[in-house]
Amino acid sequence: MFELKKIIGSLLMPLPMSLIIIFLLLLLTSKANKKSYLACLSTVLTLWTISTPFFANFIITPKEQTQKTFSVKAHSQIDAIVVLGSGVHPNTKLTANQQLSSTGIARLIEGIRLAHIYPNAELIVSGAGLSNVTSSELMAQAALSIGISSHRIRQNPQAYDTAQEAKLLAPRLVDSKVILVTSASHMRRAQDLFSAQGIDTYSSPVEVFSYHNTPTYLKFIASSSVLNAITTYTHEWIGQKWITLRRALDSEAL
């Protein structure tokens, strides 16, 4: 009964329900133009497929398994903890943490956790933002409210992307022991860009999806959260190809 309730509830969510309705409408429409009809049908089925945990497990899980969880026991001293920026939702009626995206919150919590483990390390929060409200400012305010001393927090508010974050932080972090906190999907590209600026980093990834643990009865049901994860990894794949192209055209780029 529990599994049936979960299956029905999942099918009633906006993405799977919309795809089911479109699929049924396609079955009822005229098939005069078979090529267009088959193209539409294939698009719906493809979108359903790539939005399932079953598909995500093949695409995302192998990449996540290459990410190692940061080992505190292996590193007795750390100079800086760098938390990369993410999206913001400026709203003066909300607290700083409420204005951060879910990704930003996940990254900041890990940064603060590590800051408590390494009390002598700087906590560097990074990222520009919107409407004169930066990701770094909001993360700094949130960190202060959770108990991190102001003298330990450094902001990097001018960086609009990871390449800029690495470039702007390089003068401060070269030859330092640095933990880099960002999403698991983004870690490979981020470490590459920091390394290009002479900054060696230890990775501490967050937002690990672990779709291989999805219950069997939900593996083949489309989900907007899975589609979002696939979109995130697609974005990273494009970003990595962009870096490769830039470096092929200019060996000193990025």
N, C-alpha and C positions, 0 to 999 in steps of 0.2 A: 504493500500500500504506500509506504514511504517513497519507494523508487518511482512508482506510477505518478504520485503527486509531484515529484520533482521533474519528471519528464513533461507532464502536462504544463506545469508552471513555466518551464524553460521554453516550450513551444509557443506559449502565449506572449513571450517577450517581443518587443517591436521588430527586431531584425528577423528572427525566424518566421514570425507571423506574416510580416510583409512579403517575404520570399514565398511563403506557401500560397498567399493570395495571388501574387503575380504568376506563380506557376499554374495555378488553377485557371486563372484568366487566360493564360496562353493556351491551355488545352481547349478552351471554349472558343478561341478566335479562329478566324479563317486561316487556312494553311495554303492559300493561293500562291503566295510568295514563299516557297519552302526554304530558300536560303536565309531570308531575313527571319523567318520563324525559328529555324534551327539555331541561328545565331543568338536570338533572344533567349531561347530555351537553354542553350549552352551557357550563356552569361549568368543566368539565374542559378543554374546547377553549380557553376564554378564558384560563384560568390558564396553559396551555401557551403561548399566543400572547404574553401580556404578559411571559413569562419568556424570550423569545428576544432575542438581540442585534438582530435585524431590527426588532422593535418598539421596543426601547430606543433604537435609533438615531434614530427619528422623535421620540421623547419627550425624550430627554436631550441628544443632540448639539446641537440648536439652542440650548439653554440654556447648554451649555458653551461654545459658540462666542462667546457674549456676554461671557465671562470673559476678561479680558486678563491674560497673564502679567506679573508685576511686572518692570519694566525698571530694572535697577540704574543704567544709564547716564543715565537721565532724572532720577535723584534722588541728588544728591551728599551730602545730609545727612538723617539720620533721627534723631528723638529717642527713639522707642519702637517696639518690635516686640511686638505683642499676639498671643499664641497662645491661641485660645479652647479651653475645656475640652471633654472628651469622656468616654466611659465608662471606668470603672476596674474591675479585678478584684483586690480586696485579698487578699494572700497574703504573710504575713511571710517565707515561705521563698523568695520570688522577689525578684529585683532590682527597682528602681523601674520601669525600662523594660518589664520583663516583666509588670508589673501594669497597664500602660496598654492600652487597646484599640488595635486597628490604626489606627483613625481618630486617636486621640490621638498615636500614634507618628508618623504621617504629618505631622500638624500640627507636632509638636515638632521633627522633623528639619528642616522648612522654616524654622522659627523660629531654630534654631541656625545653619543655613546663612547666614541673613540677619544674624545677630548677628556672625558672623565677617567679613562684608562691611562692616558698620557697627559698628566696635569701640567707639564712643562712645554707642551706643544702649542703652537699657534693654531687657531681655528680660522682658516681663510675661507670666507664665503664669497662667491663670485656671481657675476651675471648682471647685465643691464635689465631694462624692463619697459614699462609702458606708463605714459602720463606722468613722467618724472618720478615714478615709484619703481625702484630697482629690486631685482631678485636678491641681490646682496644685502640691501638695506633691510628688507623684510626678514631675511634669514638671520641677520645680526640682531634685530629686535626680538625675534622669537628665541634665539639662543640666550640672550640676556634674561628674558622672562623665565627661562628654564634653569637658570643658575650659573651660566658661564660668565666669568668676569669680563668686563669690557676691555681690560688691558690685553686680553688674550685674543680678541677678535679683530681680524683685519678684513676690510672689504675690497672687492675688486669690481667696481660698478660700471666700468667703461666697456666691458667685453660683451659683444653681441653674439659671439659664437665661440666654439671650443678653441679654434685656432687663435683667436684674440686673447682668450683666457690664458692660454699657454704662453703666448708672446709677452703679455703684460706682466705675468708672474715670474717669468724667467730670471730677471735680475735679482729677485729676492730668493728664489728657490734652487738655483743651480748649486750643486754640491751639498744639498740638504737631504735629509731623510724624510721623504714625503709620502703620505698616504693619500691616494686619489679616490674620492667618493663620487660615484656616478651610477647610472643605471647599468645593469649587466649588458643590455643591448648596446650601450654606448661606450663601454669600457675599452674595447680594443682600439677604436678610432681615437678616443681621448688619450690613451697612453701613447699611441703613435705620435700624435701631435705634440704632446708634452716632451716626448723623447727627442723629437726633431728640434726642440728649443734647448736641449741639453739637460732636461729635468728627468731624472730617473724616479719612477714612482712605484709604490706598492699598491695593488688594487684592492678596493673594498667595495664590491658591487652590491647594489640593491635592486629591488624590483625584479626578482627572479620568479618566473612564471610557473615552472615545474608542471607542465601539462601531462607528463607521464603518470602523474598521480591522480588524474581525473577518473572518477568512477566510470565503469564501462557503460552504464546506461545513459551517460551524458556525452560520451566521446563523439557521437555523430550528430549532435544537435548544434546548429549554428548559434553563435553567441557574439554579441557586439563587443564584449571584452576581449574575446579571442581575435576578432577582426582588428581591434585596436592594437593588440600585441603584434599581429602580423604586419600591420601598417608601420609600427615602430621599427621593426626589424628591416622592413623594406626601405624605410628612410635611412637607416644606418648603412645598408648595402649601397644605396645610391651615394651616400656621403663618402664611403670608402672608395668607390669608383671615381668620384670627383677628385679626391686627393691624388689618386694614381694618375689621373689625366693631368692635373695641375703640375705634378712633379715631372711628368714626361715632357711637358712643354717648357718647364722652368725648374731646374734641379734645386734651386734655392727656395721654391715656393712651399709654403706651409711647413 
